[in-house]
Amino acid sequence: MTSSARPLRARIHLDAIRHNYRYAKQLAPYSKVLAVVKANAYGHGAVMVAQTLADIADGFAVACIDEAMELRDAGITQPIVLLEGVFNANELALVDRAELSVVVHCQEQLAWLLAARPLQKLNCWIKIDSGMHRVGFEPSDFNRVYAELRACPHVGELVAMSHFARADEPNLPYTTQQIAVFEKTLSGLAIPRSLANSAAILAYSNAHVEWTRPGLMLYGASPFAEAHPLATALCPAMTLESALIAIRNLPAGEPVGYGGRFVSEHPMRVGVVAIGYADGYPRHAPTGTPVAVNGQMTRLIGRVSMDMITVDLTEIIDAHVGAPVELWGTTVAANAVAAASETLAYQLFTGIGRRVAHCYEIPSTLCD
Ligand SMILES: *Cc1c(COP(=O)(O)O)cnc(C)c1O
């Protein structure tokens, strides 16, 4: 990224990511941890995040081979699991060469694996559909799939995995049911298991088993819509910040921005901030969405434009052009912006635009 005078940047607190990783480990002390760094580590930078965790993570998980190769090319030697496995048989040659582990979730992938002639043994994570009904083998197919893979001379270690549809709803019978289906499917087999995403690490300790798979919590956002006591220990790893580029005083009754959707209720001071939906700020964020100027909470007003937003400065009298603005981070929870915009922190983080510079901070003083 070339340096730009535009004040918008995503500051990434790498020590917060280490803190959150250790917290995931502390919550599930008997489990190994597969740190999920797909989608460029949820917008935080996959190589930087993987390097930050390289000395403590048991492995990494990504969505596809390109994401895995980026990590291998950067010198990451830990196990890397392809969460959707391969998309065609040809990818298995690269899987072999780069020593990746693959999820096997369907009959086609199973056939490709069995027909492959790799130089090394392939490690496989067999995915069972315990109730999400997206990908994975039917529980009734598991014994056959397991037997075929176990009998195959070029298949190495096996792990049985499944994924939750509703783990972000604590104390829900559906998740307990998914755990029961999974355990029943594996009964009598001594195979390592993996179930828990971030929400289940925090809310379903009986799902921790041999391997956990935290994603969102590594980046310091809670996976829950409501407050959860165990989620308060997470440290936000991204501060999306910009600055005021203009300030104007409006009399009462004046419209602000596209569509004139917001009309000043009284004489107002309005600030313009260098960020817009082309940077990943949600275009549907309504008037009232929280934003911090000079560390003080205020609100977005009017429509989000491509490169700018407008904010209410009426109560922030000392804010001048150049004053720092936090869109989300340690002052404004990403989840609060997400909730106001009817989306999720997952989408905010992964939607960070290409023109947003990433600044890596190590160490920061934000967390212990
Ligand atoms: C993305 C993903 C995760 C991580 O989920 P979070 O909710 O971000 O913790 C875990 N397992 C699988 C299979 C995934 O695709």
PDBQT file of the ligand as one rigid body, heavy atoms in Angstrom, charges set to zero:
ROOT
HETATM    1  C1  LIG A 401     -15.525 -19.610   9.613  1.00  0.00    +0.000 C 
HETATM    2  C2  LIG A 401     -15.592 -20.909  10.314  1.00  0.00    +0.000 A 
HETATM    3  C3  LIG A 401     -15.289 -20.997  11.680  1.00  0.00    +0.000 A 
HETATM    4  C4  LIG A 401     -15.039 -19.791  12.557  1.00  0.00    +0.000 C 
HETATM    5  O1  LIG A 401     -16.295 -19.265  12.947  1.00  0.00    +0.000 OA
HETATM    6  P1  LIG A 401     -16.402 -18.010  13.940  1.00  0.00    +0.000 P 
HETATM    7  O2  LIG A 401     -17.869 -17.865  14.154  1.00  0.00    +0.000 OA
HETATM    8  O3  LIG A 401     -15.809 -16.861  13.235  1.00  0.00    +0.000 OA
HETATM    9  O4  LIG A 401     -15.658 -18.379  15.160  1.00  0.00    +0.000 OA
HETATM   10  C5  LIG A 401     -15.243 -22.263  12.255  1.00  0.00    +0.000 A 
HETATM   11  N1  LIG A 401     -15.517 -23.367  11.516  1.00  0.00    +0.000 NA
HETATM   12  C6  LIG A 401     -15.839 -23.314  10.209  1.00  0.00    +0.000 A 
HETATM   13  C7  LIG A 401     -16.129 -24.564   9.462  1.00  0.00    +0.000 C 
HETATM   14  C8  LIG A 401     -15.897 -22.083   9.567  1.00  0.00    +0.000 A 
HETATM   15  O5  LIG A 401     -16.229 -22.039   8.274  1.00  0.00    +0.000 OA
ENDROOT
TORSDOF 0
